[in-house]
Amino acid sequence: MLFKRKHHLRKDFDEKLLKDLSDLKKEWLRQKEMYKITFSPSKETECELKLSEMKYFYLFKEAKYRKIKSN
């Protein structure tokens, strides 16, 4: 009985991880496009871009470690 719950929790967290990964990828790509079209990007904009990229790749590595695949 305990193992069944563990499997269910893992599945729920894996789904949440995939959703967060997808959201962060969209955010990162949006910021990347904004950075490209900006005439003179500020240091703050550059830092936000790097931060969103780092967040995305951190979750990407976690999904790879857990061997999660999207549909």
C-alpha positions in Angstrom: 0.0 0.0 0.0 2.8 2.4 0.8 4.6 1.8 -2.5 1.4 2.5 -4.5 1.2 6.0 -2.9 4.8 6.7 -3.5 4.3 5.9 -7.2 1.3 8.1 -7.3 3.1 11.0 -5.7 6.1 10.6 -8.1 3.7 10.7 -11.1 2.0 13.9 -9.8 5.4 15.6 -9.3 6.6 14.5 -12.7 3.6 16.0 -14.3 4.1 19.3 -12.4 7.8 19.3 -13.4 6.8 18.9 -17.1 4.3 21.7 -16.8 6.8 24.0 -15.1 9.5 23.1 -17.6 7.1 24.0 -20.5 6.2 27.3 -18.8 9.8 28.2 -18.2 10.8 27.4 -21.7 8.1 29.7 -23.1 9.2 32.5 -20.7 12.9 32.0 -21.6 12.2 32.2 -25.3 9.9 35.2 -24.9 12.6 37.0 -23.0 15.2 36.0 -25.5 13.1 37.5 -28.3 12.6 40.7 -26.3 16.4 40.9 -25.7 17.1 40.5 -29.5 14.7 43.3 -30.6 15.7 45.7 -27.8 17.7 48.6 -29.2 20.0 48.9 -26.1 19.2 46.3 -23.5 20.0 47.1 -19.9 22.1 45.0 -17.6 18.9 44.1 -15.7 17.3 42.7 -18.8 20.4 40.7 -19.5 20.4 39.3 -16.0 16.7 38.4 -16.2 17.4 36.5 -19.5 20.3 34.6 -17.9 18.2 33.8 -14.8 15.3 32.4 -16.9 17.7 30.4 -19.0 19.4 28.9 -15.8 16.0 28.0 -14.3 14.9 26.3 -17.5 18.1 24.2 -17.8 18.0 23.3 -14.1 14.5 21.8 -14.6 15.6 20.2 -17.9 18.5 18.5 -16.1 16.1 17.3 -13.4 13.7 15.9 -15.9 16.6 14.1 -17.7 17.8 12.7 -14.4 14.3 11.4 -13.6 14.0 10.0 -17.2 10.8 11.9 -17.8 9.6 12.3 -21.3 6.8 14.6 -22.5 4.0 13.3 -24.7 
